[in-house]
Amino acid sequence: MSGKLNRKDWGLGWNTALETGGFLLSDDVKLAFEVQAVAEAAAA
């Protein structure tokens, strides 16, 4: 499962310009999840 969030939607607007051009942080934060689950046996 994956997705992305815009960090500015969560009030995280801080950034700084780099000497070589561009910015230190992107507005988009990419998320990736790997989830595993084990079903619990039913109570007798």
Secondary structure, 3 states (H helix, E strand, C coil): CEEEEEHHHHCCCCCCECCCCCECCCCEEEEECCCCCCCCCCCC
